[in-house]
Amino acid sequence: MPNPFAIFKRPANKPELKGKEAPKPKMPDDELCIVCPSCNKSFFNTDLADNLFICPKCSFYHRVPSRDRVKMLTDEDSFTELFEDLSSTNIIDFPEYEEKLDKAIVTSGETEAVICGTATIEGEKTALFVMDPVFMMGSMGTVVGEKIALLFEYALKHKLPVVGYTLSGGARMQEGILSLMQMAKTASAVKRHSNAGLLYIVVLCDPTTGGVTASFAMLGDIILAEPKALIGFAGPRVIEQTIRQKLPAGFQKAEFLLEKGFVDSIIGRKEQPSTLAKIIKLHTIKQGGVEQ
C-alpha cells in the first residue's frame, strides 16, 4: 500500500542542505529603497531623488531633505550657506533632549532643522531658507528662529528678496516657552524686511503646522504651496475633537486653502525654479540700470 505521507518527502533531485538554511532571494537594502505610502510601490532612493522625490507611479510628493531641496531649486554651485555654526543645546534641561539632538544630527546630516544662505535661481539672486523634515520634523527651536531672523536681517542689509521653504511640525516642545518666542522674533524680522520694500516668497510644504504656520510661514508677500500639502495650526483630528464636528473633505490641504484665499497658487516641483525666478524678476525695480 502506498505511503500517504510520501508527498511530504523532499524530492530526490533536491538534496538537503545540511547545517545551513536554504538561500533566500537578495532584496535591496532598506537604506537603498523606499516604499511609497500612497501606492505601496518600492523604489530605489536614487530613482526617487532623480524624479524630484515625486513617486513615478502615483505622483505622491515625498518629503525632501533640505540639501536635496537646495540642489533641486538653485543654480549649480550658487548656494553659499550662512550661520552654519549655530546649533541647539539643552537650554532648559529637558529630559533626553541631548539624545534626540544627537540622533537628529546623525539621521539628517545637519546641525539644525533649517539651512540658510544665498543663491541664484535661474540667475536671480536671493536669500534662501529651507526647513528639513529629517531633523526633528523641522521643529522650530531657538536656533531655527535665530537663523531665520538673521537671514532676514542679512537680506535687508544686502537688499535681497527672501525665498523660504517651510516644513515643520511646529514649535519644539523640548525648548518650552523659548521656542514659542521665536514666533515673535521671526515675525518682527519679516516686518522690517517688508518695510524696506523687499520681497518675501514662501513655499508651504507638507506639513506646515503649529507655531511656524502662526508666524513666518503665512507672512509672505506671495504664498505658494506644494500639491496636497497639509497646512494649518492644529491638526484636523484635534480640531474635530475640540469642536465635535466633522470637518470638510480635504480640510487643511493646499487645495482647500487656495479655494479659501489663504494660498496664492499651488506649484509643482518641476515648475518651482522658473516660477520663483519670474516672480523675483517681476518685483525687481531697476533704476538707472541698477537693481534695487
Backbone bond lengths (Angstrom), bond angles and torsions (degrees), N, CA, C in turn:
res aa  C-N    CA-C-N  psi(-1)  N-CA   C-N-CA  omega(-1)  CA-C   N-CA-C  phi
1 M - - - 1.470 - - 1.525 108.93 -
2 P 1.337 118.54 130.80 1.475 121.23 -179.03 1.510 111.91 -61.86
3 N 1.308 115.97 143.85 1.462 121.56 178.08 1.528 109.49 -72.73
4 P 1.358 119.89 117.24 1.475 121.40 -177.09 1.529 112.68 -67.25
5 F 1.360 118.22 -16.67 1.463 120.86 -177.97 1.530 112.01 -96.12
6 A 1.338 116.59 5.78 1.462 119.53 -176.80 1.522 112.05 -63.74
7 I 1.327 116.55 -24.88 1.468 119.48 -178.37 1.527 112.10 -65.85
8 F 1.341 117.06 -17.43 1.453 120.46 -179.08 1.526 112.63 -90.59
9 K 1.324 117.15 -1.83 1.458 120.22 -179.40 1.519 110.30 -79.27
10 R 1.338 116.08 149.00 1.462 121.21 178.43 1.529 108.99 -68.12
11 P 1.331 117.09 133.70 1.484 118.85 178.91 1.526 110.89 -58.74
12 A 1.356 115.70 148.99 1.464 121.02 -175.69 1.517 112.26 -63.90
13 N 1.356 117.80 -29.47 1.462 119.93 -176.93 1.532 112.60 -84.87
14 K 1.336 119.35 4.58 1.459 123.82 177.11 1.518 109.10 -122.72
15 P 1.307 118.19 86.08 1.462 121.35 -176.90 1.518 111.61 -62.49
16 E 1.320 114.24 149.63 1.458 120.24 178.97 1.523 110.27 -68.35
17 L 1.347 114.30 143.85 1.464 120.52 176.02 1.523 107.63 -95.94
18 K 1.308 115.64 99.63 1.460 119.58 -176.14 1.524 110.34 -83.00
19 G 1.330 115.72 132.81 1.460 121.32 173.99 1.514 114.15 81.66
20 K 1.342 118.47 2.23 1.457 119.86 177.80 1.519 109.75 -154.59
21 E 1.329 114.90 157.36 1.447 120.57 -179.31 1.525 110.01 -81.07
22 A 1.294 114.57 157.32 1.465 119.23 175.62 1.519 109.38 -63.14
23 P 1.336 117.78 142.08 1.467 119.83 -178.48 1.521 111.56 -64.04
24 K 1.343 116.13 141.91 1.458 121.90 179.27 1.528 108.83 -104.62
25 P 1.316 116.32 149.33 1.466 118.10 178.38 1.520 110.68 -62.91
26 K 1.319 116.13 139.35 1.460 120.69 -177.91 1.526 110.06 -77.54
27 M 1.315 114.66 130.42 1.453 120.79 176.62 1.522 108.38 -112.59
28 P 1.315 118.60 150.64 1.458 120.57 178.37 1.516 111.01 -59.42
29 D 1.298 116.77 147.73 1.451 123.16 178.33 1.523 109.80 -59.87
30 D 1.350 116.67 142.88 1.465 120.99 179.27 1.520 111.87 -55.83
31 E 1.338 116.93 -33.54 1.452 120.09 -178.79 1.521 111.69 -71.90
32 L 1.338 117.33 -16.79 1.457 121.01 -179.30 1.519 112.34 -94.00
33 C 1.329 116.66 -15.56 1.460 120.96 -174.16 1.523 111.72 -123.91
34 I 1.317 114.22 161.06 1.461 120.63 175.81 1.519 107.53 -140.96
35 V 1.332 115.29 144.69 1.458 121.39 176.76 1.518 108.28 -104.48
36 C 1.316 116.28 126.93 1.462 120.52 179.74 1.528 109.28 -70.03
37 P 1.341 118.31 124.56 1.466 120.20 -179.47 1.528 112.84 -70.70
38 S 1.320 117.24 -12.84 1.457 120.15 -178.40 1.526 112.12 -88.80
39 C 1.349 117.35 -49.11 1.473 120.37 -176.41 1.524 113.34 -110.10
40 N 1.340 116.82 -5.79 1.465 123.13 177.26 1.533 113.28 67.65
41 K 1.324 117.58 17.66 1.451 121.48 174.72 1.525 109.15 -87.50
42 S 1.338 116.27 149.23 1.461 120.31 -179.88 1.528 110.07 -106.63
43 F 1.347 114.13 145.13 1.464 120.82 -178.44 1.513 109.31 -141.26
44 F 1.310 115.93 155.64 1.451 119.59 169.65 1.522 108.93 -68.67
45 N 1.316 116.24 140.54 1.461 120.88 178.78 1.522 111.72 -55.52
46 T 1.328 116.26 -38.29 1.459 119.74 -178.76 1.534 111.54 -65.23
47 D 1.334 116.05 -38.52 1.464 119.81 178.53 1.525 110.87 -66.33
48 L 1.337 115.74 -39.91 1.466 119.54 178.68 1.526 110.56 -65.66
49 A 1.334 116.36 -42.13 1.466 120.23 178.75 1.523 110.96 -63.02
50 D 1.332 117.08 -39.64 1.463 120.65 178.95 1.521 111.80 -63.53
51 N 1.332 116.52 -24.26 1.469 121.38 179.00 1.527 111.26 -98.92
52 L 1.343 116.20 25.75 1.481 122.74 177.97 1.529 111.95 61.58
53 F 1.331 116.96 30.97 1.464 123.34 179.34 1.531 111.69 60.74
54 I 1.317 115.69 32.16 1.461 122.20 173.85 1.516 107.74 -109.86
55 C 1.328 117.50 128.48 1.461 120.62 -178.04 1.528 110.10 -59.00
56 P 1.338 118.58 124.62 1.474 120.57 -179.55 1.522 113.28 -70.11
57 K 1.340 117.49 -13.70 1.465 120.43 -179.36 1.531 112.18 -93.62
58 C 1.332 116.71 -47.38 1.470 119.46 -172.93 1.524 113.60 -119.73
59 S 1.351 117.45 -0.04 1.473 123.55 178.43 1.530 112.81 66.04
60 F 1.329 116.79 22.89 1.465 120.02 175.22 1.524 110.02 -68.94
61 Y 1.330 117.12 136.86 1.457 122.25 -179.11 1.529 110.26 -87.56
62 H 1.333 116.24 107.51 1.453 121.02 175.02 1.530 109.65 -79.32
63 R 1.311 116.56 155.20 1.466 120.61 178.35 1.525 109.96 -71.78
64 V 1.319 115.01 144.17 1.462 121.16 -172.09 1.525 110.23 -112.52
65 P 1.339 118.97 123.70 1.467 120.82 172.67 1.524 110.58 -56.72
66 S 1.327 116.41 149.19 1.462 120.75 -171.14 1.527 113.18 -59.32
67 R 1.335 118.52 -41.91 1.473 120.12 -178.69 1.525 111.34 -65.46
68 D 1.320 116.28 -38.54 1.463 119.67 177.72 1.524 110.32 -66.50
69 R 1.324 116.21 -37.26 1.464 120.36 178.19 1.532 110.50 -62.61
70 V 1.318 116.76 -45.26 1.463 120.63 179.04 1.518 110.33 -60.57
71 K 1.328 116.40 -42.51 1.470 121.03 -179.17 1.524 110.94 -64.90
72 M 1.332 117.01 -38.96 1.459 121.69 179.35 1.521 111.99 -66.55
73 L 1.319 115.73 -32.60 1.462 121.39 -167.78 1.523 114.21 -94.03
74 T 1.332 117.19 -39.87 1.462 120.94 -167.99 1.527 112.67 -99.06
75 D 1.319 115.13 162.56 1.465 120.50 175.98 1.530 109.44 -66.45
76 E 1.311 116.27 150.05 1.465 121.82 -174.99 1.533 111.28 -57.78
77 D 1.323 115.18 130.69 1.470 124.02 176.82 1.532 113.70 60.75
78 S 1.317 117.37 20.59 1.467 119.35 -179.11 1.533 113.26 -95.36
79 F 1.334 117.06 -14.08 1.468 119.70 -175.78 1.519 111.45 -81.13
80 T 1.327 115.49 126.44 1.463 122.27 174.43 1.518 108.08 -119.01
81 E 1.327 117.06 116.16 1.459 120.44 -175.04 1.523 111.30 -76.63
82 L 1.330 114.86 145.57 1.459 122.89 177.30 1.529 109.41 -122.54
83 F 1.313 115.88 149.42 1.470 123.91 172.61 1.535 113.17 59.79
84 E 1.335 116.85 28.25 1.474 120.19 -177.04 1.512 113.07 -70.19
85 D 1.351 117.19 -13.02 1.468 119.82 -178.46 1.524 112.67 -83.77
86 L 1.324 118.75 -3.94 1.465 121.78 -179.51 1.524 110.36 -86.00
87 S 1.313 117.15 132.34 1.465 121.05 177.62 1.521 109.84 -149.03
88 S 1.318 116.08 157.65 1.469 121.86 -173.61 1.521 112.95 -78.03
89 T 1.321 114.98 152.26 1.465 123.19 170.23 1.519 108.52 -130.13
90 N 1.305 116.59 168.10 1.465 121.03 -178.86 1.530 109.24 -83.58
91 I 1.322 116.14 78.86 1.467 121.28 -169.58 1.525 113.82 -72.23
92 I 1.341 118.00 -20.96 1.476 118.78 178.21 1.532 111.49 -117.45
93 D 1.342 116.07 17.64 1.473 121.71 178.87 1.528 112.11 54.50
94 F 1.313 116.06 46.53 1.461 120.68 177.56 1.524 109.19 -73.06
95 P 1.332 117.59 133.08 1.475 120.47 -176.58 1.530 112.73 -56.24
96 E 1.344 115.72 130.29 1.466 124.83 173.55 1.539 113.41 65.43
97 Y 1.335 117.81 14.04 1.460 119.71 179.42 1.529 111.75 -67.39
98 E 1.336 116.39 -37.92 1.478 118.89 178.94 1.523 111.12 -58.96
99 E 1.346 115.96 -41.68 1.458 119.89 -179.72 1.529 111.36 -64.65
100 K 1.329 116.43 -39.44 1.462 120.19 178.37 1.529 111.22 -65.52
101 L 1.333 116.47 -40.07 1.460 119.96 178.09 1.526 110.99 -64.32
102 D 1.336 116.07 -44.81 1.471 120.06 179.54 1.527 110.86 -60.25
103 K 1.323 116.43 -42.45 1.467 120.63 179.87 1.524 110.70 -65.10
104 A 1.333 116.54 -41.04 1.468 120.69 179.98 1.519 111.00 -64.56
105 I 1.320 117.02 -38.86 1.465 121.54 179.43 1.528 110.63 -64.60
106 V 1.338 115.97 -44.34 1.464 120.63 -179.56 1.529 110.37 -67.12
107 T 1.333 116.92 -44.01 1.463 121.27 -175.77 1.524 112.23 -68.20
108 S 1.329 116.20 -42.47 1.464 120.25 -174.19 1.521 113.96 -91.58
109 G 1.338 116.35 -25.13 1.453 119.61 -173.50 1.514 112.93 77.24
110 E 1.340 116.94 7.60 1.466 122.54 179.19 1.520 109.71 -112.26
111 T 1.335 115.95 163.10 1.464 120.14 177.05 1.522 111.54 -96.72
112 E 1.323 117.22 -10.93 1.463 121.47 178.19 1.525 110.51 -154.84
113 A 1.341 115.40 174.25 1.454 121.22 -174.06 1.524 113.24 -86.38
114 V 1.326 118.28 8.16 1.461 121.41 174.86 1.521 108.75 -146.98
115 I 1.325 115.92 143.59 1.459 120.38 171.05 1.535 107.62 -117.06
116 C 1.320 115.75 142.72 1.459 122.17 -176.20 1.522 109.36 -128.65
117 G 1.316 116.01 153.81 1.451 119.23 176.89 1.518 111.51 174.62
118 T 1.313 115.38 -167.51 1.464 121.91 174.38 1.520 108.44 -119.75
119 A 1.325 115.81 153.38 1.463 120.31 -178.67 1.521 108.54 -164.03
120 T 1.319 115.30 173.40 1.459 120.03 169.47 1.525 108.37 -114.29
121 I 1.335 114.48 141.43 1.462 121.91 176.33 1.524 106.56 -117.93
122 E 1.316 115.18 107.26 1.471 121.76 -173.37 1.531 110.61 49.41
123 G 1.326 114.66 45.01 1.453 121.60 174.79 1.507 115.51 88.56
124 E 1.339 118.46 -9.05 1.465 121.85 -178.87 1.527 109.60 -95.21
125 K 1.330 117.01 120.70 1.460 120.85 -176.72 1.519 111.12 -78.30
126 T 1.318 115.39 139.21 1.455 120.79 -178.77 1.518 110.56 -153.18
127 A 1.337 115.55 157.76 1.461 121.15 165.12 1.529 106.77 -86.22
128 L 1.307 116.52 147.25 1.464 120.17 -170.85 1.522 111.03 -142.87
129 F 1.341 115.88 134.83 1.467 119.14 167.32 1.523 108.87 -129.20
130 V 1.327 114.70 143.17 1.463 121.69 -178.49 1.527 108.11 -134.91
131 M 1.310 116.92 124.10 1.466 121.45 179.14 1.527 109.94 -86.32
132 D 1.337 115.44 147.58 1.463 121.47 -171.87 1.526 111.05 -107.92
133 P 1.350 118.15 122.23 1.461 120.23 -179.93 1.520 114.07 -73.11
134 V 1.335 117.46 -20.01 1.464 120.47 -176.13 1.531 110.80 -80.96
135 F 1.317 117.49 -28.19 1.460 121.41 -179.33 1.531 109.04 -88.54
136 M 1.318 116.18 93.04 1.460 123.31 177.31 1.526 111.44 49.43
137 M 1.336 116.10 42.79 1.461 123.52 179.11 1.534 112.21 49.67
138 G 1.331 115.56 41.67 1.455 119.89 175.22 1.508 114.76 61.75
139 S 1.328 117.74 23.87 1.465 120.01 -175.71 1.528 110.85 -63.85
140 M 1.335 115.24 146.59 1.456 121.45 -175.01 1.521 110.74 -95.75
141 G 1.344 115.25 107.42 1.456 121.46 171.44 1.516 109.73 -105.57
142 T 1.315 115.78 -168.34 1.458 119.83 -176.45 1.529 112.15 -63.87
143 V 1.328 117.45 -36.64 1.458 119.90 -177.99 1.528 111.02 -73.63
144 V 1.313 117.77 -37.74 1.467 120.39 175.45 1.523 110.07 -59.89
145 G 1.336 116.27 -47.49 1.458 119.80 178.23 1.514 112.35 -62.54
146 E 1.329 116.61 -40.68 1.462 120.99 -179.78 1.526 111.28 -64.50
147 K 1.321 116.81 -43.87 1.471 120.02 -178.69 1.529 111.27 -64.66
148 I 1.315 117.04 -41.38 1.465 119.93 180.00 1.528 110.74 -68.38
149 A 1.340 116.91 -41.81 1.471 119.96 177.34 1.529 110.83 -62.85
150 L 1.320 116.69 -41.95 1.467 120.54 178.04 1.527 111.47 -63.18
151 L 1.334 116.69 -36.92 1.458 119.62 179.58 1.530 110.78 -64.57
152 F 1.330 117.41 -42.00 1.465 119.99 178.22 1.533 110.61 -65.52
153 E 1.322 117.23 -36.45 1.467 119.88 176.91 1.530 110.66 -67.03
154 Y 1.311 116.82 -39.31 1.469 120.95 176.80 1.535 109.72 -64.18
155 A 1.333 116.35 -44.66 1.466 120.28 179.67 1.522 111.13 -63.95
156 L 1.325 117.50 -36.39 1.465 121.24 177.07 1.523 110.68 -64.33
157 K 1.320 116.49 -45.03 1.464 121.25 -179.39 1.522 111.55 -63.20
158 H 1.334 116.53 -39.64 1.461 120.89 -175.83 1.527 112.93 -99.84
159 K 1.341 116.57 7.99 1.471 122.67 176.76 1.530 112.15 55.08
160 L 1.332 114.94 51.56 1.462 121.10 -179.78 1.523 110.83 -111.44
161 P 1.325 117.26 146.80 1.466 119.03 168.30 1.524 109.33 -70.33
162 V 1.319 116.05 163.19 1.463 121.34 176.97 1.523 108.87 -121.35
163 V 1.325 115.74 131.57 1.463 122.35 170.82 1.520 107.14 -113.61
164 G 1.336 116.95 126.28 1.457 120.79 -178.96 1.514 112.09 -124.49
165 Y 1.323 115.89 134.48 1.468 121.83 173.95 1.522 108.10 -108.17
166 T 1.333 116.43 113.47 1.451 120.86 -177.81 1.515 110.63 -99.99
167 L 1.317 115.01 136.18 1.457 123.01 175.39 1.519 105.85 -158.02
168 S 1.324 116.83 108.81 1.462 117.99 -171.55 1.516 111.71 -162.20
169 G 1.335 113.96 147.85 1.454 120.18 171.75 1.514 112.54 -84.62
170 G 1.348 116.86 -3.44 1.467 120.14 178.27 1.513 111.90 117.64
171 A 1.324 115.92 -162.44 1.460 121.72 -179.12 1.527 110.49 -66.04
172 R 1.321 116.36 147.59 1.458 122.02 -176.23 1.524 110.56 -83.62
173 M 1.313 116.28 110.83 1.465 121.48 -173.18 1.522 112.62 -62.16
174 Q 1.332 117.59 -25.99 1.469 120.39 -178.17 1.536 112.57 -69.92
175 E 1.336 117.06 -8.62 1.462 119.84 178.17 1.523 112.52 -114.69
176 G 1.332 116.03 8.80 1.449 121.39 170.63 1.521 114.22 55.11
177 I 1.347 115.12 -139.81 1.462 121.20 -176.13 1.524 111.85 -62.54
178 L 1.340 117.55 -25.30 1.465 120.08 -179.84 1.523 111.65 -65.19
179 S 1.329 116.65 -31.69 1.470 118.91 176.43 1.524 110.56 -71.58
180 L 1.333 117.35 -36.84 1.464 120.18 178.72 1.525 111.70 -67.70
181 M 1.318 116.95 -28.67 1.466 120.34 178.10 1.522 112.23 -64.13
182 Q 1.325 117.56 -20.30 1.457 120.52 -179.82 1.526 111.61 -68.92
183 M 1.316 117.08 -21.09 1.459 120.33 176.96 1.526 109.92 -61.97
184 A 1.326 116.82 -47.65 1.465 120.94 -179.95 1.524 111.12 -69.57
185 K 1.333 116.40 -39.12 1.466 119.40 -177.27 1.523 111.29 -65.65
186 T 1.313 117.02 -46.40 1.466 119.58 -179.11 1.526 110.91 -68.37
187 A 1.343 117.37 -38.89 1.462 120.45 179.06 1.525 111.21 -62.94
188 S 1.321 117.06 -38.13 1.464 120.91 178.15 1.521 110.89 -65.74
189 A 1.331 116.53 -40.95 1.464 120.30 179.06 1.524 110.96 -64.99
190 V 1.333 116.75 -39.95 1.467 120.61 176.82 1.526 110.54 -62.54
191 K 1.333 117.14 -40.89 1.459 121.55 -178.78 1.529 111.50 -64.48
192 R 1.315 117.76 -42.59 1.475 120.45 178.98 1.528 110.40 -63.72
193 H 1.319 116.11 -40.07 1.464 121.28 176.94 1.529 110.25 -63.15
194 S 1.326 116.78 -42.19 1.462 121.98 179.75 1.521 111.97 -66.95
195 N 1.343 116.70 -39.64 1.469 120.73 -179.55 1.525 111.88 -61.55
196 A 1.326 116.65 -24.63 1.470 120.96 178.38 1.521 111.77 -84.01
197 G 1.332 117.26 3.47 1.458 121.36 178.52 1.509 114.07 79.17
198 L 1.334 117.19 21.39 1.463 121.07 -177.29 1.521 110.80 -97.15
199 L 1.322 115.36 154.66 1.460 122.78 -171.86 1.524 112.08 -90.93
200 Y 1.329 115.69 139.02 1.460 122.11 174.09 1.523 108.45 -130.19
201 I 1.328 116.06 117.38 1.468 122.89 176.95 1.521 107.84 -111.39
202 V 1.322 116.41 130.57 1.464 119.68 177.70 1.517 109.12 -119.81
203 V 1.329 115.87 140.32 1.460 122.48 176.05 1.521 107.49 -115.96
204 L 1.314 117.00 115.23 1.459 122.67 -177.08 1.527 109.58 -86.96
205 C 1.325 115.53 122.79 1.472 121.54 -179.29 1.518 109.70 -112.35
206 D 1.305 116.09 168.73 1.462 121.98 -176.68 1.524 111.96 -86.63
207 P 1.356 118.54 122.40 1.459 127.26 -8.67 1.525 110.69 -97.32
208 T 1.309 117.41 154.49 1.464 122.43 168.60 1.518 106.32 -121.71
209 T 1.324 116.26 106.32 1.457 120.41 -170.75 1.525 111.57 -140.66
210 G 1.328 115.18 175.31 1.468 122.75 172.56 1.517 113.63 62.82
211 G 1.348 114.40 -143.35 1.453 121.12 -175.28 1.508 114.56 -64.11
212 V 1.332 117.76 -23.03 1.461 120.38 176.27 1.528 109.85 -69.29
213 T 1.333 116.72 -43.94 1.459 120.37 175.79 1.521 110.74 -62.22
214 A 1.336 116.76 -38.30 1.460 121.59 -176.28 1.522 112.71 -79.38
215 S 1.331 117.79 5.97 1.472 119.67 178.69 1.521 109.69 -135.38
216 F 1.318 117.48 -112.91 1.464 120.35 -168.05 1.525 114.66 -69.16
217 A 1.334 118.68 -20.40 1.467 120.06 -177.30 1.524 112.56 -67.02
218 M 1.315 117.83 -31.00 1.466 120.98 -176.86 1.517 112.76 -106.81
219 L 1.329 117.63 17.18 1.456 121.34 -177.93 1.524 113.29 -105.86
220 G 1.314 117.21 9.05 1.454 120.35 -178.77 1.523 112.10 -67.60
221 D 1.328 115.94 149.39 1.465 119.91 171.14 1.522 109.65 -65.48
222 I 1.322 115.82 -36.46 1.459 122.55 174.79 1.525 107.30 -129.07
223 I 1.327 115.76 125.10 1.462 121.21 -176.72 1.525 108.83 -112.47
224 L 1.317 115.62 114.44 1.459 123.03 177.20 1.526 108.67 -107.64
225 A 1.316 116.33 165.95 1.467 120.26 178.03 1.517 109.57 -148.42
226 E 1.327 115.04 154.43 1.462 120.39 172.62 1.524 109.25 -84.54
227 P 1.333 117.67 153.61 1.466 120.83 -178.53 1.527 112.37 -56.09
228 K 1.323 114.60 133.98 1.470 124.43 173.49 1.530 113.41 62.83
229 A 1.331 117.69 18.33 1.469 119.98 177.10 1.528 109.97 -66.60
230 L 1.329 116.18 139.47 1.460 121.39 174.67 1.520 108.20 -82.98
231 I 1.332 116.67 123.15 1.460 121.81 -175.70 1.528 108.07 -134.37
232 G 1.325 116.82 124.74 1.464 119.06 178.37 1.502 111.17 174.07
233 F 1.304 116.07 -179.66 1.466 120.77 177.39 1.525 109.10 -91.51
234 A 1.314 117.51 -74.75 1.466 120.89 172.92 1.520 108.91 -89.02
235 G 1.329 116.09 155.16 1.458 120.76 179.39 1.513 111.99 -71.52
236 P 1.333 117.60 158.89 1.472 120.48 -177.49 1.525 113.90 -60.28
237 R 1.329 117.67 -35.56 1.461 118.97 179.67 1.517 111.48 -66.64
238 V 1.335 116.65 -39.08 1.462 120.68 178.20 1.525 110.19 -63.96
239 I 1.319 116.46 -42.30 1.465 120.37 -179.56 1.521 110.71 -64.14
240 E 1.328 116.40 -45.32 1.467 119.81 179.70 1.522 111.45 -60.70
241 Q 1.327 117.46 -41.37 1.457 120.81 179.46 1.528 111.71 -67.90
242 T 1.335 116.12 -29.05 1.463 119.98 -178.80 1.522 111.95 -78.79
243 I 1.333 116.75 -48.23 1.464 119.85 -176.04 1.529 112.44 -91.12
244 R 1.360 115.88 -9.37 1.464 122.06 178.53 1.534 111.82 56.12
245 Q 1.328 114.00 42.45 1.460 120.63 176.39 1.521 109.19 -136.76
246 K 1.312 115.69 152.07 1.456 120.83 176.82 1.519 109.01 -80.07
247 L 1.320 116.33 130.35 1.458 120.89 -179.04 1.527 110.98 -81.92
248 P 1.337 117.46 155.72 1.471 120.17 178.92 1.527 111.71 -62.89
249 A 1.302 116.19 155.27 1.470 121.22 177.66 1.522 110.16 -60.49
250 G 1.344 115.97 134.74 1.459 120.65 179.32 1.505 114.10 75.14
251 F 1.320 117.49 12.41 1.469 121.66 179.82 1.531 110.42 -55.99
252 Q 1.342 117.01 132.76 1.456 126.11 -179.62 1.531 114.01 73.72
253 K 1.303 118.84 4.28 1.457 120.47 171.18 1.524 109.32 -81.64
254 A 1.334 116.14 156.65 1.459 120.63 -175.95 1.525 112.00 -55.55
255 E 1.332 117.19 -39.21 1.458 121.02 -178.34 1.530 111.50 -64.97
256 F 1.325 116.72 -36.37 1.464 121.69 177.90 1.522 110.06 -67.50
257 L 1.340 116.65 -42.35 1.465 120.39 179.70 1.522 112.01 -68.61
258 L 1.329 116.69 -33.46 1.460 119.82 175.85 1.521 110.17 -63.49
259 E 1.318 116.32 -43.05 1.468 121.34 178.90 1.527 111.71 -61.65
260 K 1.337 116.46 -34.69 1.470 120.90 -177.46 1.528 112.80 -90.66
261 G 1.333 117.96 -0.90 1.450 120.79 174.65 1.512 116.22 89.39
262 F 1.333 118.28 10.56 1.462 120.82 179.49 1.529 111.85 -86.22
263 V 1.313 116.95 -18.04 1.460 123.10 -179.41 1.530 107.76 -124.81
264 D 1.332 116.68 138.91 1.465 120.51 -178.26 1.522 112.88 -81.03
265 S 1.334 117.10 -34.75 1.460 119.56 -179.39 1.524 109.53 -164.74
266 I 1.330 116.05 154.54 1.462 122.81 174.16 1.520 107.48 -107.26
267 I 1.321 116.44 124.06 1.457 121.73 -173.06 1.529 109.92 -123.67
268 G 1.329 116.62 127.76 1.462 121.01 175.84 1.521 111.08 -71.13
269 R 1.316 116.28 160.83 1.466 120.66 -175.80 1.525 112.92 -63.43
270 K 1.298 116.91 -36.27 1.455 119.15 -177.53 1.528 111.75 -67.91
271 E 1.334 116.65 -27.22 1.466 120.82 -178.17 1.524 112.97 -94.06
272 Q 1.335 117.83 -8.58 1.467 119.69 -172.67 1.532 114.24 -62.58
273 P 1.337 120.59 -46.52 1.469 118.59 -178.99 1.531 112.90 -59.04
274 S 1.323 117.47 -46.86 1.463 119.96 -178.59 1.522 111.25 -67.61
275 T 1.335 117.25 -37.96 1.472 120.54 179.33 1.518 111.03 -64.65
276 L 1.327 116.81 -46.52 1.464 120.29 179.93 1.522 111.24 -63.87
277 A 1.327 116.28 -41.64 1.465 119.93 179.57 1.527 111.12 -61.85
278 K 1.334 117.14 -41.73 1.469 120.51 179.34 1.528 111.27 -64.72
279 I 1.337 116.59 -42.13 1.467 119.57 -179.78 1.524 110.59 -64.03
280 I 1.330 116.48 -44.62 1.467 119.95 179.58 1.524 110.40 -61.88
281 K 1.312 116.01 -42.58 1.466 120.10 -178.60 1.525 111.00 -64.88
282 L 1.332 116.96 -40.50 1.460 120.82 -179.96 1.527 111.96 -65.13
283 H 1.326 116.68 -28.77 1.463 120.49 -176.59 1.531 112.42 -97.44
284 T 1.322 116.91 5.53 1.455 120.25 177.53 1.522 109.05 -91.02
285 I 1.310 115.95 120.14 1.464 121.73 -179.76 1.507 108.78 -92.75
286 K 1.307 115.69 127.42 1.451 119.61 177.24 1.522 110.28 -105.66
287 Q 1.308 115.18 124.93 1.455 120.91 178.89 1.520 108.11 -125.37
288 G 1.339 114.62 115.18 1.462 118.87 -178.39 1.497 112.86 61.41
289 G 1.350 116.49 33.19 1.455 120.15 178.18 1.517 114.12 79.88
290 V 1.344 117.27 1.30 1.452 121.16 -179.41 1.523 108.88 -110.49
291 E 1.337 116.79 128.90 1.467 120.66 179.31 1.517 110.06 -72.41
292 Q 1.327 115.35 134.13 1.464 120.63 179.80 1.536 109.09 -115.64
